[in-house]
Amino acid sequence: MTIDVSVERVVPLPPERVAGYAMDWRHDADWTQGIRTAELTREADAGGFGAGAEVTRTASFLGRRIDYVLRVTAYDPPRLLDMESVAGPLPMHVTYAFAPHPRGTLARIRVRGGSGGFYRLAAPLLARQVRSSLRKDLRDLELRLTE
């Protein structure tokens, strides 16, 4: 069984501001549930952060420590950041999308992934937990930017 979870929220700020913060890996631990650390471990081919860059994250999920590496597959600020896991306990694809909205920015996060091993047994719980975490992520993103 695989998971495919999407959430969205309107953030009352322009896309450049919302995406600029959310797409910066240095802020991952500030607004993303469970992430303890994030580190740029490979720069993009053109240098810095962009397509081909890799970010290593350490997180806690369902009571377990998870170390994984996400490679940027598409980077089009302030519209899109798409990443897929290249190392970690389960295959994962994460997409952040930002679009203008009459009240600010429509922010979306989508997580798709396989649920192998331990996670296969917990797939229904995993999907619910991911959805809940993503909703909190977008809430915390808004709070960070509007405080």
C-alpha positions as CSV (number, residue, x, y, z in Angstrom):
1,M,0.0,0.0,0.0
2,T,1.2,3.5,-0.8
3,I,0.2,6.8,0.7
4,D,-0.8,9.9,-1.2
5,V,-1.8,12.8,1.0
6,S,-2.4,16.5,0.1
7,V,-3.3,19.5,2.2
8,E,-3.7,23.1,1.4
9,R,-4.2,26.4,3.2
10,V,-4.6,30.0,2.3
11,V,-1.8,32.1,3.9
12,P,-2.6,35.9,3.9
13,L,0.7,36.9,2.4
14,P,2.2,37.1,-1.1
15,P,3.5,33.9,-2.7
16,E,7.1,35.3,-2.8
17,R,7.1,35.7,1.0
18,V,5.4,32.4,1.8
19,A,7.4,30.3,-0.7
20,G,10.7,32.2,0.1
21,Y,10.4,30.9,3.7
22,A,9.0,27.5,3.1
23,M,11.3,26.6,0.2
24,D,14.4,27.5,2.3
25,W,15.8,24.3,3.8
26,R,17.3,26.3,6.7
27,H,13.7,26.8,8.0
28,D,12.6,23.2,7.8
29,A,12.9,22.5,11.5
30,D,11.1,25.7,12.4
31,W,7.8,24.9,10.7
32,T,7.8,21.2,9.6
33,Q,6.4,18.7,12.1
34,G,8.9,16.2,13.4
35,I,12.0,17.6,11.7
36,R,14.8,18.1,14.1
37,T,17.6,19.0,11.8
38,A,18.1,19.8,8.1
39,E,21.4,20.2,6.3
40,L,22.3,20.9,2.7
41,T,24.6,17.9,2.0
42,R,24.9,18.4,-1.8
43,E,24.7,21.6,-3.8
44,A,22.8,21.8,-7.0
45,D,25.0,21.4,-10.2
46,A,24.9,25.2,-10.6
47,G,25.8,25.7,-6.9
48,G,23.6,26.5,-3.9
49,F,20.1,25.2,-3.6
50,G,18.1,24.1,-6.7
51,A,17.5,21.1,-8.9
52,G,20.0,18.3,-8.0
53,A,20.7,19.6,-4.5
54,E,20.2,17.2,-1.6
55,V,19.0,18.0,1.9
56,T,19.6,15.5,4.8
57,R,16.9,15.6,7.4
58,T,16.6,13.9,10.8
59,A,13.0,13.6,12.0
60,S,10.9,11.8,14.5
61,F,7.8,10.0,13.3
62,L,5.5,7.5,15.1
63,G,8.1,7.4,17.9
64,R,11.0,6.5,15.6
65,R,14.0,8.5,14.5
66,I,14.2,8.7,10.8
67,D,17.2,9.9,8.8
68,Y,16.6,10.6,5.1
69,V,17.9,12.5,2.1
70,L,15.7,14.4,-0.3
71,R,17.0,15.4,-3.7
72,V,15.4,18.4,-5.4
73,T,13.9,17.3,-8.7
74,A,12.2,20.6,-9.6
75,Y,12.8,24.1,-8.2
76,D,10.8,27.0,-9.6
77,P,10.4,29.7,-6.9
78,P,8.0,31.0,-5.8
79,R,5.8,28.4,-7.5
80,L,7.2,24.9,-6.9
81,L,9.7,22.8,-4.9
82,D,9.6,19.0,-5.7
83,M,11.8,16.5,-3.9
84,E,12.2,12.8,-3.7
85,S,14.0,10.6,-1.2
86,V,17.2,9.0,-2.3
87,A,18.1,7.5,1.1
88,G,15.9,6.6,4.0
89,P,13.5,4.1,5.4
90,L,10.8,4.5,2.7
91,P,10.4,5.9,-0.7
92,M,8.9,9.4,-0.5
93,H,8.0,12.3,-2.9
94,V,7.3,15.7,-1.4
95,T,5.9,18.6,-3.4
96,Y,5.4,22.2,-2.1
97,A,3.3,24.4,-4.4
98,F,2.4,28.0,-4.0
99,A,-0.1,30.0,-6.1
100,P,-1.6,33.5,-5.9
101,H,-5.0,33.6,-4.2
102,P,-7.4,36.6,-3.7
103,R,-6.6,36.4,0.0
104,G,-2.8,35.8,-0.3
105,T,-1.2,32.5,-1.2
106,L,-2.7,29.1,-1.7
107,A,0.0,26.8,-0.2
108,R,-0.2,23.1,-0.9
109,I,1.9,20.2,0.3
110,R,1.6,16.7,-1.2
111,V,3.4,13.6,0.2
112,R,3.5,10.4,-1.8
113,G,5.3,7.3,-0.8
114,G,5.6,3.6,-0.4
115,S,5.0,2.0,3.0
116,G,7.5,-0.8,3.2
117,G,8.5,-2.9,6.2
118,F,7.1,-1.6,9.5
119,Y,5.3,1.2,7.7
120,R,3.3,-1.2,5.5
121,L,1.7,-2.6,8.6
122,A,0.8,0.9,9.8
123,A,-0.2,2.4,6.4
124,P,-3.7,3.6,7.5
125,L,-2.3,5.2,10.6
126,L,0.6,6.5,8.6
127,A,-1.7,8.3,6.1
128,R,-3.7,9.9,8.9
129,Q,-0.6,11.0,10.8
130,V,0.9,12.4,7.7
131,R,-2.3,14.4,6.9
132,S,-2.4,15.7,10.5
133,S,1.3,16.7,10.4
134,L,0.9,18.5,7.1
135,R,-2.0,20.5,8.3
136,K,0.0,21.5,11.3
137,D,2.9,22.4,9.0
138,L,0.8,24.8,7.0
139,R,-0.7,26.3,10.2
140,D,2.8,26.7,11.7
141,L,4.1,28.2,8.4
142,E,1.4,30.9,8.6
143,L,2.0,31.5,12.3
144,R,5.8,32.0,11.7
145,L,5.2,34.4,8.9
146,T,2.4,36.5,10.5
147,E,3.6,36.8,14.1
